[in-house]
Amino acid sequence: AAITGLREVDAVGRRAAEVLPAWEELTRLAELADSATPERARPVTVPIETPSGDRWVAVTGVEFDEGVVYALRDVSDEHAFEQARSDFVATASHELRTPLAAVYGAARTLLRTDIEIPADQHDRFLEIIASETERLTTIVSQILLAGQLEEGRVDVATTATDLRPLVESVLDSTRVRAPEQIDLRFEQNGDRTVALANEDKLRQVLVNLLDNAIKYSPDGGDVVVELEGGTGRVRLAVRDHGLGIPQGEQERIFEKFYRLDPALTRGVGGSGLGLFISRELISRMGGSLTVPLASDAATFTEETLMLVLVADDDRAVREALERALELHGYEVALASDGDTALTAVDSRTPDALVLDVMMPGLDGLDVTRRLRRQGNRVPILLLTARDAVGDRVEGLDAGADDYLPKPYDLEELLARLRALLRRSKPEEPGALLRFADLTLDLGSMDARRGGRRFELTTTEAHLLELFMRNPRQVLPRSLIYERVWGYDFSHSSNALDVYVGYLRRKTEAEDESRLIHTVRGTGYVMREP
């Protein structure tokens, strides 16, 4: 039932061939082991069509006197991972061999003693060796960085950064190596130029975008960097009037190793990693990197400023948080009570809320409950002077994503806020994770078990996602805290246990079997019963 997508009641008791049309092919391919030595059974991995879509299964058969017992295991995720790794290795190998071949060919030619090489050709071969060696170094660095980004091993700590001097510095260094027919310009609209960013990583992204704009403008022309502030987000755009991006390719250019057809780009090409890395870095700074869907040429836009609504009845606390958050590159809206906070959310949804629990009228818990009932999934951080376990649980039960007792350390508040904002980024619509009869929609944060649908809070969804991406693996508590909350909790914290309890209640609401199991002294594991 878990493999076919059918409910157990619809599968049990039916002939296998009725449930799986490919059953006869599966049993023909399976290698049978004797019942006396079942450990010798060697699984055969094959693709099958099921009502829930195409899947890969590992089939094992053991022969008994009464018949044959077949065991099927869904290995679709493992197969996809291996296929992606194989494709990565093949493409990386190709990317590395190309400049190596050029260097090798030029070097071998220069080493020949049976021919006389003219001085101009001799210098040209040396230029080839130098440029291709530089290209090879860049590709190796990009491959390593792409892998580190995918594994989450790149630190992209952000601080309040004035983007104007950064952009001007990058433009100055780019002008030195730009062709004469390229006119690099800078335009600023609005007074706000400070955003939450990592200066080194943003510089790397801008250099890559400008290099692309120049490279794909073989006939020259304007390359403009626009800086626009004052609309809630600081917007950076790199615009050129070069070859442009064909319709339908605007999203694909951000895929790893994807390159446009050379016939459309006059032979201009690259490693296919620069834009993938740039989008990943911008995403980790809390921004987005996009291309307009309709454009004669390319305009890459980055948005990096996020709106935080602070609701607290204490004026001094509000103003202190406002100054601190603005200093770290956030746009801040303020509310002195719960009703004002709800009105502010209705007029403009913030990227995150920081709510005091104890406010006159509607308190922080009431605001949280109302927003969740409305289907609003904005990340919520509760501030509370009450630090008892029951108070924390009440806040999480109301739908909050995190809590912080007063008095709080400002650095910890900022770290928790960054973690909430990282986790709140929407996934591509339709992206699904499956384990047994459990399905998680990464875009809507809705889940299904069998035919039953249930909703999840942001933190519940990210915790469940972590388990479903690592099935049958024991996950230590420290790793879960770091991956889901983005920072270390104290050893006495019970936030993880509380959220696992929430997930169990939702995934087992109709007496379904348990999927999330406790590993005493270590952590948790998602596995079949």
HUZICOR-V186516 format. One record per backbone hydrogen bond with DSSP energy under -1.0 kcal/mol. NH is the residue of the N-H (numbers start at 0). CO is the residue of the C=O. E is the energy in kcal/mol with one decimal. If there is no record, write none. Layout:
nh: {NH | NH}
co: {CO | CO}
e: {E | E}
This chain:
nh: {4 | 9 | 11 | 13 | 17 | 18 | 19 | 22 | 25 | 26 | 27 | 28 | 29 | 32 | 34 | 36 | 39 | 40 | 43 | 45 | 47 | 49 | 52 | 54 | 56 | 57 | 58 | 59 | 61 | 62 | 63 | 68 | 70 | 72 | 74 | 78 | 79 | 80 | 81 | 82 | 83 | 84 | 85 | 86 | 87 | 88 | 89 | 90 | 91 | 92 | 93 | 94 | 95 | 96 | 97 | 99 | 100 | 101 | 102 | 103 | 104 | 105 | 106 | 107 | 108 | 109 | 110 | 111 | 121 | 122 | 123 | 124 | 125 | 126 | 127 | 128 | 129 | 130 | 131 | 132 | 133 | 134 | 135 | 136 | 137 | 138 | 139 | 140 | 141 | 142 | 143 | 144 | 145 | 146 | 147 | 148 | 149 | 150 | 151 | 152 | 158 | 160 | 162 | 166 | 167 | 168 | 169 | 170 | 171 | 172 | 173 | 174 | 177 | 181 | 182 | 184 | 186 | 188 | 194 | 196 | 201 | 202 | 203 | 204 | 205 | 206 | 207 | 208 | 209 | 210 | 211 | 212 | 213 | 214 | 215 | 216 | 219 | 220 | 222 | 223 | 224 | 225 | 226 | 227 | 228 | 234 | 235 | 236 | 237 | 238 | 239 | 242 | 248 | 252 | 253 | 254 | 256 | 257 | 263 | 266 | 267 | 276 | 277 | 278 | 279 | 280 | 281 | 282 | 283 | 285 | 286 | 287 | 289 | 299 | 300 | 301 | 302 | 303 | 307 | 308 | 309 | 310 | 311 | 317 | 318 | 319 | 320 | 321 | 322 | 323 | 324 | 325 | 326 | 327 | 328 | 329 | 330 | 332 | 334 | 337 | 340 | 341 | 342 | 343 | 344 | 345 | 346 | 347 | 350 | 351 | 352 | 353 | 354 | 355 | 356 | 358 | 363 | 366 | 367 | 368 | 369 | 370 | 371 | 372 | 373 | 374 | 375 | 380 | 381 | 382 | 383 | 391 | 392 | 393 | 394 | 395 | 396 | 397 | 398 | 399 | 400 | 401 | 403 | 405 | 412 | 413 | 414 | 415 | 416 | 417 | 418 | 419 | 420 | 421 | 422 | 423 | 430 | 432 | 434 | 437 | 438 | 439 | 440 | 441 | 444 | 446 | 447 | 448 | 449 | 451 | 453 | 460 | 461 | 462 | 463 | 464 | 465 | 466 | 467 | 468 | 471 | 472 | 474 | 476 | 479 | 480 | 481 | 482 | 483 | 484 | 492 | 497 | 498 | 499 | 500 | 501 | 502 | 503 | 504 | 505 | 506 | 507 | 510 | 516 | 518 | 521 | 522 | 523 | 524 | 526}
co: {0 | 6 | 7 | 10 | 14 | 14 | 15 | 19 | 21 | 22 | 23 | 24 | 25 | 60 | 62 | 33 | 36 | 37 | 58 | 56 | 54 | 52 | 49 | 47 | 45 | 72 | 43 | 70 | 68 | 32 | 66 | 61 | 59 | 57 | 55 | 74 | 75 | 76 | 77 | 78 | 79 | 80 | 81 | 82 | 83 | 84 | 85 | 86 | 87 | 88 | 89 | 90 | 91 | 92 | 93 | 95 | 96 | 97 | 98 | 99 | 100 | 101 | 102 | 103 | 104 | 105 | 106 | 108 | 117 | 118 | 119 | 120 | 121 | 122 | 123 | 124 | 125 | 126 | 127 | 128 | 129 | 130 | 131 | 132 | 133 | 134 | 135 | 136 | 137 | 138 | 139 | 140 | 141 | 142 | 143 | 144 | 145 | 146 | 148 | 147 | 196 | 194 | 192 | 162 | 163 | 164 | 165 | 166 | 167 | 168 | 169 | 170 | 173 | 178 | 220 | 222 | 224 | 226 | 160 | 158 | 197 | 198 | 199 | 200 | 201 | 202 | 203 | 204 | 205 | 206 | 207 | 208 | 209 | 210 | 211 | 213 | 216 | 180 | 182 | 238 | 184 | 236 | 186 | 234 | 188 | 227 | 301 | 225 | 299 | 223 | 297 | 215 | 245 | 248 | 250 | 251 | 271 | 254 | 260 | 261 | 264 | 272 | 273 | 274 | 275 | 276 | 277 | 278 | 279 | 282 | 281 | 302 | 300 | 237 | 289 | 235 | 287 | 233 | 330 | 351 | 332 | 353 | 334 | 313 | 314 | 315 | 316 | 317 | 318 | 319 | 320 | 321 | 322 | 323 | 325 | 324 | 305 | 307 | 309 | 361 | 336 | 337 | 338 | 339 | 340 | 341 | 342 | 343 | 306 | 306 | 378 | 308 | 380 | 310 | 382 | 356 | 356 | 362 | 363 | 364 | 365 | 366 | 367 | 368 | 369 | 371 | 370 | 352 | 401 | 354 | 403 | 387 | 388 | 389 | 390 | 391 | 392 | 393 | 395 | 394 | 379 | 379 | 381 | 383 | 408 | 409 | 410 | 411 | 412 | 413 | 414 | 415 | 416 | 417 | 418 | 419 | 427 | 439 | 437 | 434 | 447 | 432 | 445 | 430 | 440 | 453 | 438 | 451 | 436 | 448 | 446 | 456 | 457 | 458 | 459 | 460 | 461 | 462 | 463 | 464 | 525 | 469 | 523 | 521 | 475 | 476 | 477 | 478 | 479 | 480 | 489 | 493 | 494 | 495 | 496 | 497 | 498 | 499 | 500 | 501 | 502 | 503 | 507 | 524 | 522 | 518 | 518 | 474 | 516 | 514}
e: {-1.9 | -1.2 | -2.8 | -1.8 | -1.1 | -1.3 | -3.1 | -2.1 | -2.2 | -2.6 | -1.6 | -1.7 | -1.8 | -2.0 | -1.3 | -1.2 | -1.9 | -1.9 | -2.1 | -2.4 | -3.0 | -1.0 | -2.2 | -2.5 | -2.6 | -2.7 | -2.7 | -2.3 | -2.3 | -3.2 | -3.9 | -2.7 | -3.1 | -1.9 | -2.5 | -2.8 | -2.6 | -2.4 | -2.5 | -2.6 | -2.5 | -2.5 | -2.5 | -2.7 | -2.4 | -2.5 | -2.5 | -2.7 | -2.9 | -2.5 | -2.0 | -2.7 | -2.2 | -2.4 | -1.8 | -1.5 | -2.7 | -1.6 | -2.6 | -3.0 | -2.7 | -2.3 | -2.6 | -2.7 | -1.9 | -2.1 | -1.6 | -1.0 | -2.7 | -2.4 | -1.8 | -2.5 | -1.8 | -2.2 | -2.3 | -2.3 | -2.4 | -3.0 | -2.8 | -1.8 | -2.1 | -2.3 | -2.5 | -2.4 | -2.2 | -2.5 | -2.5 | -2.3 | -2.6 | -2.8 | -2.3 | -2.4 | -3.0 | -2.1 | -2.2 | -2.5 | -2.1 | -1.5 | -1.2 | -3.0 | -2.6 | -3.0 | -3.2 | -3.0 | -2.6 | -2.1 | -2.2 | -2.6 | -2.2 | -2.0 | -2.0 | -2.3 | -1.1 | -1.6 | -2.5 | -2.3 | -2.6 | -3.0 | -2.2 | -2.4 | -3.0 | -2.2 | -2.0 | -2.1 | -2.6 | -2.6 | -1.9 | -2.6 | -2.7 | -2.5 | -2.3 | -2.4 | -2.4 | -2.8 | -2.7 | -1.6 | -2.1 | -2.6 | -2.4 | -2.9 | -2.3 | -3.1 | -2.6 | -2.9 | -2.5 | -3.3 | -2.8 | -2.2 | -2.4 | -3.1 | -1.9 | -2.8 | -1.9 | -1.7 | -1.6 | -2.1 | -2.6 | -1.7 | -2.1 | -2.5 | -2.1 | -2.7 | -2.4 | -2.6 | -2.0 | -2.6 | -2.5 | -2.5 | -1.9 | -1.6 | -2.4 | -1.0 | -1.9 | -2.1 | -2.2 | -3.5 | -1.4 | -1.7 | -2.7 | -2.4 | -2.9 | -2.8 | -2.0 | -2.3 | -2.6 | -2.2 | -2.5 | -2.5 | -2.4 | -2.2 | -2.9 | -2.4 | -2.1 | -1.1 | -1.7 | -2.5 | -2.6 | -2.3 | -2.1 | -1.0 | -1.8 | -2.3 | -2.1 | -2.3 | -2.2 | -2.2 | -1.8 | -2.0 | -2.4 | -1.2 | -2.6 | -2.9 | -2.4 | -2.3 | -2.6 | -1.1 | -1.5 | -2.4 | -2.2 | -2.6 | -2.5 | -2.3 | -2.3 | -2.4 | -1.7 | -1.3 | -2.5 | -2.8 | -2.4 | -3.3 | -1.8 | -2.0 | -2.7 | -2.2 | -1.9 | -2.3 | -2.9 | -1.6 | -1.1 | -1.8 | -1.9 | -1.3 | -2.2 | -2.8 | -2.2 | -2.5 | -2.2 | -2.6 | -2.3 | -2.6 | -2.1 | -2.3 | -2.3 | -2.3 | -2.1 | -1.1 | -1.7 | -2.1 | -2.6 | -2.9 | -2.8 | -2.6 | -3.0 | -2.6 | -2.0 | -2.6 | -2.5 | -2.7 | -2.5 | -2.1 | -2.7 | -2.6 | -2.1 | -2.3 | -2.7 | -2.5 | -2.0 | -1.9 | -2.6 | -2.1 | -3.8 | -1.4 | -3.2 | -2.2 | -2.1 | -2.6 | -2.0 | -2.7 | -2.9 | -1.7 | -1.9 | -2.4 | -2.3 | -2.6 | -2.1 | -1.9 | -2.5 | -2.6 | -2.2 | -2.0 | -3.0 | -1.8 | -1.7 | -3.2 | -2.8 | -2.4 | -1.7 | -1.9 | -2.2 | -2.2}
